[in-house]
Amino acid sequence: MESLRGKLLIAGPELWDPNFRRTIVLIGHHDDEGAVGVVLNRVAEVTVEEAVPPLAELVPDGERLFLGGPVQPEAAVVLAEFEEPERAETLAFGSIGFLAGEVDPEEVGPIRRARVYAGYAGWGPGQLEAEIEEASWILEPALSEDVFAPDPETLWSLVLRRKGPGFRFLLSMPVDPTAN
């Protein structure tokens, strides 16, 4: 399978894991060793300033922390749109990429915008490919508007609508069909 770097994973109807139900994940790295990304549409109740004060200057005042995934939720992950994309540690697509793990905000260089995530999503060798084969995930190219959606809680339905009429039936499915 070709690299999924820069693609969105849209949680499909077969994905029951509560960590990923109705999520959109941006893949930042994918190769034979596995894949890493962040959940774009889960927002925490705390602000970046409350959770990770040193990174608060990268985001607008009052910006909430995002929940990037179940792996290392105590670790901060920064996804940014770079003026100089070569400054990204890992470039996902276009000028969107990840900052280095131990970053000094003053050494980042010019960025247009950023979001801070608690944790990330990760898959071992072949795991993500198997989940895609099982229809757990639906693929879609990422857009910068997805990464910095003004209302992230609606991102799952917005991206499904973009996929076209064949996917709109998923919008009417209850979060938990057993409660139907």
ABEGO torsion letter per residue (X at the ends): XBBABGBBBBBBAABABAAABGBBBBBABBBAAEBBBBBAABBBABBAAAABAAAAAABBBGBBBBBAEABGAABBBBBBBBABAAABABBABEABBBBBABBBAAAAEBBABBBBBBEBBBBBBGAAAAAAAAGABBBBBBBAAAAABABAAAAAAAAAAAAEAAAAAAAABBABAAAX
